[in-house]
Amino acid sequence: EEKVQEILSLLKRENRSIGFHRLFPEQASRGVVIVTFLAVLELVKMKLIRIFQGAPFETIRISPV
């Protein structure tokens, strides 16, 4: 729940799509990566964000719906 709110706040602040990598601190632990990824999946399920990638190997982008 806390991570979900953190992601939504970041997207609201940026007011545009952001790179998936921006969700993680530089030295993120495995636990932080897992919790963040699960929060992203929950937000997609709730239809609050959209995830897209322009082409293979390009940056994965996240945008608010």
DSSP file (Angstrom, degrees, kcal/mol; ACC not computed):
  #  RESIDUE AA STRUCTURE BP1 BP2  ACC     N-H-->O    O-->H-N    N-H-->O    O-->H-N    TCO  KAPPA ALPHA  PHI   PSI    X-CA   Y-CA   Z-CA
    1    1 A E     >        0   0    0      0, 0.0     4,-2.1     0, 0.0     5,-0.2   0.000 360.0 360.0 360.0 -45.3    0.0    0.0    0.0
    2    2 A E  H  >  +     0   0    0      1,-0.2     4,-2.1     2,-0.2     5,-0.1   0.917 360.0  47.2 -63.7 -43.6    2.8    2.4    0.9
    3    3 A K  H  > S+     0   0    0      2,-0.2     4,-2.4     1,-0.2    -1,-0.2   0.871 108.5  56.0 -67.6 -36.8    4.7    1.6   -2.2
    4    4 A V  H  > S+     0   0    0      1,-0.2     4,-2.3     2,-0.2    -1,-0.2   0.940 110.2  45.2 -58.6 -47.6    1.6    2.0   -4.4
    5    5 A Q  H  X S+     0   0    0     -4,-2.1     4,-2.5     1,-0.2    -2,-0.2   0.878 110.5  54.6 -64.3 -38.3    1.1    5.5   -3.0
    6    6 A E  H  X S+     0   0    0     -4,-2.1     4,-2.1     2,-0.2    -1,-0.2   0.913 109.9  46.3 -61.5 -43.6    4.8    6.3   -3.5
    7    7 A I  H  X S+     0   0    0     -4,-2.4     4,-2.4     2,-0.2    -2,-0.2   0.922 112.6  49.5 -66.4 -44.8    4.6    5.3   -7.2
    8    8 A L  H  X S+     0   0    0     -4,-2.3     4,-2.2     1,-0.2    -2,-0.2   0.892 110.7  50.9 -62.0 -39.4    1.4    7.3   -7.8
    9    9 A S  H  X S+     0   0    0     -4,-2.5     4,-2.7     2,-0.2    -1,-0.2   0.910 109.4  50.5 -63.9 -42.9    2.9   10.3   -6.1
   10   10 A L  H  X S+     0   0    0     -4,-2.1     4,-2.5     1,-0.2     5,-0.2   0.925 111.6  47.6 -61.4 -45.0    6.0   10.1   -8.3
   11   11 A L  H  X>S+     0   0    0     -4,-2.4     4,-2.2     1,-0.2     5,-0.5   0.884 112.4  49.6 -64.6 -38.2    3.9    9.9  -11.5
   12   12 A K  H  <5S+     0   0    0     -4,-2.2    -2,-0.2     2,-0.2    -1,-0.2   0.914 111.6  48.7 -66.7 -42.3    1.7   12.8  -10.3
   13   13 A R  H  <5S+     0   0    0     -4,-2.7    -2,-0.2     1,-0.2    -1,-0.2   0.924 116.1  42.4 -61.7 -45.6    4.8   14.9   -9.6
   14   14 A E  H  <5S-     0   0    0     -4,-2.5    -1,-0.2    -5,-0.2    -2,-0.2   0.819  89.2-156.8 -73.0 -31.3    6.4   14.1  -13.0
   15   15 A N  T  <5 +     0   0    0     -4,-2.2     2,-0.3    -5,-0.2    -3,-0.1   0.784  66.5  59.5  58.0  30.7    3.1   14.5  -14.8
   16   16 A R  S   <S-     0   0    0     -5,-0.5    -1,-0.2    46,-0.1    -2,-0.1  -0.940 101.0 -60.3-165.1 178.3    4.3   12.3  -17.7
   17   17 A S        -     0   0    0     -2,-0.3     2,-0.3    46,-0.1    46,-0.2  -0.384  49.9-158.8 -70.8 152.6    5.6    8.8  -18.3
   18   18 A I  E     -A   62   0A   0     44,-2.6    44,-2.8    -2,-0.1     2,-0.2  -0.916  24.7 -97.4-128.7 157.2    8.7    7.7  -16.4
   19   19 A G  E >   -A   61   0A   0     -2,-0.3     3,-1.8    42,-0.2     4,-0.3  -0.508  30.5-124.4 -71.9 141.3   11.2    5.0  -17.0
   20   20 A F  G >  S+     0   0    0     40,-3.1     3,-1.8     1,-0.3     4,-0.2   0.849 109.8  63.5 -53.6 -37.9   10.6    1.8  -15.1
   21   21 A H  G >  S+     0   0    0     39,-0.3     3,-1.4     1,-0.3    -1,-0.3   0.734  87.5  71.5 -62.7 -22.9   14.2    2.1  -13.6
   22   22 A R  G <  S+     0   0    0     -3,-1.8    -1,-0.3     1,-0.3    -2,-0.2   0.645  84.8  69.0 -69.2 -13.4   13.3    5.3  -11.9
   23   23 A L  G <  S+     0   0    0     -3,-1.8    -1,-0.3    -4,-0.3    -2,-0.2   0.636  93.2  68.7 -77.9 -13.1   11.1    3.4   -9.4
   24   24 A F  S <  S-     0   0    0     -3,-1.4     9,-0.0    -4,-0.2     2,-0.0  -0.879  81.2-124.0-114.4 136.2   14.2    1.8   -7.8
   25   25 A P    >   -     0   0    0      0, 0.0     3,-1.3     0, 0.0    -2,-0.1  -0.332  37.9-104.4 -65.7 159.8   16.9    3.4   -5.7
   26   26 A E  T 3  S+     0   0    0      1,-0.3     2,-0.3    -2,-0.0    -2,-0.0   0.895 119.4  33.9 -54.5 -46.3   20.5    2.9   -7.0
   27   27 A Q  T 3  S+     0   0    0      2,-0.0    -1,-0.3     0, 0.0     2,-0.1  -0.347  86.2 170.3-106.8  50.4   21.4    0.2   -4.4
   28   28 A A    <   -     0   0    0     -3,-1.3     2,-0.1    -2,-0.3    -4,-0.0  -0.386  28.6-130.7 -67.6 134.5   17.9   -1.4   -4.1
   29   29 A S     >  -     0   0    0     -2,-0.1     4,-2.2     1,-0.1     5,-0.2  -0.334  26.8-105.1 -75.6 165.8   17.8   -4.6   -2.2
   30   30 A R  H  > S+     0   0    0      1,-0.2     4,-2.4     2,-0.2     5,-0.2   0.892 122.2  54.6 -58.4 -40.5   16.1   -7.7   -3.6
   31   31 A G  H  > S+     0   0    0      1,-0.2     4,-2.6     2,-0.2    -1,-0.2   0.902 107.3  48.9 -61.9 -42.6   13.2   -7.0   -1.2
   32   32 A V  H  > S+     0   0    0      2,-0.2     4,-2.5     1,-0.2     5,-0.2   0.907 111.0  50.6 -64.6 -42.0   12.7   -3.5   -2.4
   33   33 A V  H  X S+     0   0    0     -4,-2.2     4,-2.5     2,-0.2    -2,-0.2   0.922 112.5  46.8 -61.8 -44.3   12.7   -4.6   -6.0
   34   34 A I  H  X S+     0   0    0     -4,-2.4     4,-2.6     2,-0.2     5,-0.2   0.938 113.3  47.3 -64.2 -48.1   10.1   -7.3   -5.3
   35   35 A V  H  X S+     0   0    0     -4,-2.6     4,-2.1     1,-0.2    -2,-0.2   0.907 114.1  48.1 -61.6 -42.0    7.8   -5.0   -3.3
   36   36 A T  H  X S+     0   0    0     -4,-2.5     4,-2.3    -5,-0.2    -1,-0.2   0.919 111.4  49.4 -64.9 -44.4    8.1   -2.3   -6.0
   37   37 A F  H  X S+     0   0    0     -4,-2.5     4,-2.3     1,-0.2    -2,-0.2   0.913 111.4  49.2 -62.3 -42.9    7.4   -4.8   -8.8
   38   38 A L  H  X S+     0   0    0     -4,-2.6     4,-2.2     1,-0.2    -1,-0.2   0.878 109.5  52.6 -64.3 -37.3    4.3   -6.1   -7.0
   39   39 A A  H  X S+     0   0    0     -4,-2.1     4,-2.3    -5,-0.2    -1,-0.2   0.902 108.5  50.7 -64.1 -40.8    3.1   -2.6   -6.4
   40   40 A V  H  X S+     0   0    0     -4,-2.3     4,-2.1     2,-0.2    -2,-0.2   0.927 110.1  49.6 -62.2 -45.0    3.4   -1.9  -10.2
   41   41 A L  H  X S+     0   0    0     -4,-2.3     4,-2.4     1,-0.2    -2,-0.2   0.901 110.3  50.8 -60.9 -40.7    1.4   -5.1  -10.9
   42   42 A E  H  X S+     0   0    0     -4,-2.2     4,-2.1     1,-0.2    -1,-0.2   0.902 109.2  50.7 -63.8 -41.7   -1.3   -4.0   -8.5
   43   43 A L  H  <>S+     0   0    0     -4,-2.3     5,-2.7     2,-0.2     6,-0.9   0.868 110.6  49.2 -65.4 -36.5   -1.5   -0.6  -10.1
   44   44 A V  H ><5S+     0   0    0     -4,-2.1     3,-1.4     3,-0.2    -2,-0.2   0.926 110.5  50.7 -65.9 -44.3   -1.9   -2.1  -13.5
   45   45 A K  H 3<5S+     0   0    0     -4,-2.4    -2,-0.2     1,-0.3    -1,-0.2   0.872 110.5  49.0 -60.1 -38.1   -4.6   -4.4  -12.2
   46   46 A M  T 3<5S-     0   0    0     -4,-2.1    -1,-0.3    -5,-0.2    -2,-0.2   0.476 112.6-124.3 -80.5  -2.4   -6.4   -1.4  -10.7
   47   47 A K  T < 5S+     0   0    0     -3,-1.4    -3,-0.2    -4,-0.2    -2,-0.1   0.852  77.2 121.7  60.2  38.8   -6.1    0.3  -14.1
   48   48 A L  S   <S+     0   0    0     -5,-2.7    17,-1.9    -6,-0.1     2,-0.3   0.617  72.4  29.3-101.3 -18.8   -4.3    3.3  -12.5
   49   49 A I  E     -B   64   0A   0     -6,-0.9     2,-0.4    15,-0.3    -2,-0.1  -0.919  66.3-145.0-135.6 164.2   -1.1    3.0  -14.6
   50   50 A R  E     -B   63   0A   0     13,-2.8    13,-2.5    -2,-0.3     2,-0.4  -0.987   9.7-155.0-128.6 140.1   -0.1    1.8  -18.0
   51   51 A I  E     +B   62   0A   0     -2,-0.4     2,-0.3    11,-0.2    11,-0.2  -0.950  22.1 163.7-116.1 134.6    3.1    0.1  -18.9
   52   52 A F  E     -B   61   0A   0      9,-2.4     9,-3.3    -2,-0.4     2,-0.4  -0.984  25.2-160.0-149.1 160.2    4.6    0.2  -22.4
   53   53 A Q        -     0   0    0     -2,-0.3     7,-0.1     7,-0.2     6,-0.0  -0.974  14.1-149.0-142.8 122.7    7.7   -0.4  -24.4
   54   54 A G  S    S-     0   0    0      5,-0.5    -1,-0.1    -2,-0.4     6,-0.1   0.848  76.9 -14.0 -63.4 -37.8    8.2    1.1  -27.9
   55   55 A A  S >  S-     0   0    0      4,-0.1     3,-2.1     0, 0.0    -1,-0.1  -0.966  93.1 -62.3-158.1 163.2   10.4   -1.7  -29.2
   56   56 A P  T 3  S+     0   0    0      0, 0.0     3,-0.1     0, 0.0    -2,-0.0  -0.273 121.4  12.0 -54.2 137.9   12.4   -4.7  -27.9
   57   57 A F  T 3  S+     0   0    0      1,-0.3     2,-0.1    -4,-0.0     3,-0.1   0.418  98.5 124.8  72.9   1.6   15.2   -3.6  -25.6
   58   58 A E  S <  S-     0   0    0     -3,-2.1    -1,-0.3     1,-0.1     2,-0.1  -0.421  75.4 -76.5 -80.8 166.3   13.9   -0.1  -25.3
   59   59 A T        -     0   0    0     -2,-0.1    -5,-0.5    -3,-0.1     2,-0.4  -0.374  44.1-122.5 -62.6 136.2   13.2    1.4  -21.9
   60   60 A I        -     0   0    0     -7,-0.1   -40,-3.1    -2,-0.1     2,-0.3  -0.712  32.7-154.6 -78.8 128.8   10.0    0.2  -20.2
   61   61 A R  E     -AB  19  52A   0     -9,-3.3    -9,-2.4    -2,-0.4     2,-0.4  -0.819  10.1-158.8-111.1 147.2    7.8    3.3  -19.5
   62   62 A I  E     +AB  18  51A   0    -44,-2.8   -44,-2.6    -2,-0.3   -11,-0.2  -0.987  15.6 174.9-124.1 132.3    5.1    3.8  -16.9
   63   63 A S  E     - B   0  50A   0    -13,-2.5   -13,-2.8    -2,-0.4   -46,-0.1  -0.974  33.5-107.0-136.1 152.0    2.4    6.4  -17.3
   64   64 A P  E       B   0  49A   0      0, 0.0   -15,-0.3     0, 0.0   -16,-0.1  -0.426 360.0 360.0 -70.8 153.2   -0.7    7.3  -15.3
   65   65 A V              0   0    0    -17,-1.9   -16,-0.1    -2,-0.1   -17,-0.0   0.450 360.0 360.0 -84.2 360.0   -4.0    6.4  -16.9
